[in-house]
Amino acid sequence: MTGKAYLVGSGPGGLGLMTIRAREVIDSADVILYDQLPGEEILATLPRDAELVDCGKYGGSHTLEQDEIEALMVERVRAGKTVVRLKGGDPFLFGRGGEEVETLREHGIAVEVVPGVTSAIAVPEMVGIPVTHRKYASQATFITGHEDPTKPESALDWEVLARVKGTLVILMGVKNLPAIAAALTANGKDPATPVAIIERGLRPDQRVTVGTLADIADKARTAGVRPPAVIVIGGVVELYEGFER
């Protein structure tokens, strides 16, 4: 007896930006493995007759490790359950969805991926920051601010990234923001480059902190910036209404 697995992107926050397909799949689930990133509004609508498994990370403490999440998905699908792995944003943009698909396929399990609106684009644009603009940026580069700590060395080439003429969008970068800003400026990026940090995008307590590469780490520390947040670096930040040079 075999069920089916779904990797579902819930979008950047709130029911209004979740896709119809995501809603259909969630409502038909027997088991939902979720974390805190979809936000309270979406989590409050999860079907109560489903088995709800919290997989969140809170202050560096993991409720379940990644291998435990994947093992649980395999176990429940093999028991004939319809299993949803619910993620914020899109499951394939720094969401470890690719790893989960690999594991499920290795076990011969059918999996459908339900794309979600990515917070990397939606969160900046909802505060008036387009990641591309004919005047400021003809490209956007998405990077993780939190690489796999078991890697022997970083996969990010800061010398190349410092030369990028377009927009840098960083997810999961709050903790490492001082090191990120220092690496970019050390490799030649103008310290006056505008930066915006959007915390808890599209939620009632959304907050934006702006500055430059030279001072954004200090401003974030003073403001008590906390994840989840999207960091935008580049001239497009000047389009944010609250930006002042």
Solvent accessible surface area in square Angstrom, and as a share of the most:
residue,aa,sasa,rsa
1,M,194,0.86
2,T,92,0.54
3,G,20,0.19
4,K,69,0.29
5,A,0,0.00
6,Y,26,0.10
7,L,0,0.00
8,V,0,0.00
9,G,0,0.00
10,S,0,0.00
11,G,1,0.01
12,P,9,0.06
13,G,4,0.03
14,G,14,0.13
15,L,65,0.32
16,G,77,0.74
17,L,64,0.32
18,M,21,0.09
19,T,49,0.29
20,I,140,0.71
21,R,101,0.37
22,A,0,0.00
23,R,60,0.22
24,E,88,0.40
25,V,2,0.01
26,I,0,0.00
27,D,82,0.42
28,S,70,0.45
29,A,9,0.07
30,D,63,0.33
31,V,1,0.01
32,I,0,0.00
33,L,0,0.00
34,Y,41,0.15
35,D,20,0.10
36,Q,60,0.27
37,L,78,0.39
38,P,0,0.00
39,G,3,0.03
40,E,113,0.51
41,E,97,0.44
42,I,0,0.00
43,L,34,0.17
44,A,70,0.55
45,T,51,0.30
46,L,5,0.03
47,P,24,0.15
48,R,165,0.60
49,D,137,0.71
50,A,11,0.08
51,E,67,0.30
52,L,54,0.27
53,V,24,0.14
54,D,47,0.25
55,C,3,0.02
56,G,0,0.00
57,K,95,0.40
58,Y,104,0.40
59,G,95,0.91
60,G,69,0.66
61,S,72,0.47
62,H,75,0.34
63,T,69,0.40
64,L,43,0.21
65,E,86,0.38
66,Q,27,0.12
67,D,100,0.52
68,E,82,0.37
69,I,5,0.02
70,E,22,0.10
71,A,62,0.48
72,L,30,0.15
73,M,1,0.00
74,V,11,0.06
75,E,100,0.45
76,R,52,0.19
77,V,0,0.00
78,R,133,0.48
79,A,54,0.42
80,G,21,0.20
81,K,82,0.35
82,T,33,0.19
83,V,0,0.00
84,V,0,0.00
85,R,12,0.04
86,L,0,0.00
87,K,10,0.04
88,G,19,0.18
89,G,7,0.07
90,D,31,0.16
91,P,0,0.00
92,F,111,0.46
93,L,53,0.26
94,F,72,0.30
95,G,22,0.21
96,R,105,0.38
97,G,0,0.00
98,G,37,0.36
99,E,70,0.31
100,E,0,0.00
101,V,9,0.05
102,E,106,0.47
103,T,25,0.14
104,L,2,0.01
105,R,165,0.60
106,E,140,0.63
107,H,77,0.34
108,G,69,0.66
109,I,8,0.04
110,A,62,0.48
111,V,28,0.16
112,E,47,0.21
113,V,47,0.27
114,V,3,0.01
115,P,90,0.57
116,G,12,0.12
117,V,60,0.35
118,T,28,0.16
119,S,26,0.17
120,A,0,0.00
121,I,70,0.35
122,A,2,0.02
123,V,4,0.02
124,P,0,0.00
125,E,92,0.41
126,M,114,0.51
127,V,21,0.12
128,G,40,0.38
129,I,0,0.00
130,P,44,0.28
131,V,15,0.08
132,T,70,0.41
133,H,64,0.28
134,R,243,0.89
135,K,153,0.65
136,Y,52,0.20
137,A,5,0.04
138,S,114,0.73
139,Q,90,0.40
140,A,31,0.24
141,T,35,0.20
142,F,65,0.27
143,I,8,0.04
144,T,22,0.13
145,G,7,0.07
146,H,101,0.45
147,E,39,0.18
148,D,74,0.38
149,P,116,0.73
150,T,113,0.65
151,K,85,0.36
152,P,139,0.88
153,E,135,0.61
154,S,61,0.39
155,A,77,0.60
156,L,39,0.19
157,D,78,0.40
158,W,52,0.18
159,E,99,0.44
160,V,70,0.40
161,L,14,0.07
162,A,8,0.06
163,R,144,0.53
164,V,18,0.10
165,K,182,0.77
166,G,5,0.05
167,T,0,0.00
168,L,0,0.00
169,V,0,0.00
170,I,0,0.00
171,L,19,0.09
172,M,89,0.40
173,G,0,0.00
174,V,23,0.13
175,K,173,0.73
176,N,54,0.28
177,L,2,0.01
178,P,59,0.37
179,A,64,0.50
180,I,7,0.03
181,A,6,0.05
182,A,57,0.44
183,A,24,0.19
184,L,0,0.00
185,T,42,0.24
186,A,88,0.68
187,N,58,0.30
188,G,66,0.63
189,K,22,0.09
190,D,84,0.44
191,P,69,0.43
192,A,45,0.35
193,T,17,0.10
194,P,5,0.03
195,V,0,0.00
196,A,0,0.00
197,I,1,0.00
198,I,0,0.00
199,E,13,0.06
200,R,65,0.24
201,G,8,0.08
202,L,44,0.22
203,R,29,0.11
204,P,148,0.93
205,D,81,0.42
206,Q,64,0.28
207,R,99,0.36
208,V,35,0.20
209,T,17,0.10
210,V,30,0.17
211,G,4,0.04
212,T,27,0.16
213,L,7,0.03
214,A,73,0.57
215,D,49,0.26
216,I,0,0.00
217,A,19,0.15
218,D,81,0.42
219,K,88,0.37
220,A,11,0.08
221,R,155,0.57
222,T,123,0.72
223,A,38,0.30
224,G,41,0.39
225,V,15,0.09
226,R,176,0.64
227,P,88,0.56
228,P,41,0.25
229,A,10,0.08
230,V,7,0.04
231,I,0,0.00
232,V,0,0.00
233,I,0,0.00
234,G,3,0.03
235,G,25,0.24
236,V,0,0.00
237,V,0,0.00
238,E,60,0.27
239,L,67,0.33
240,Y,46,0.17
241,E,172,0.77
242,G,43,0.41
243,F,25,0.10
244,E,151,0.68
245,R,183,0.67
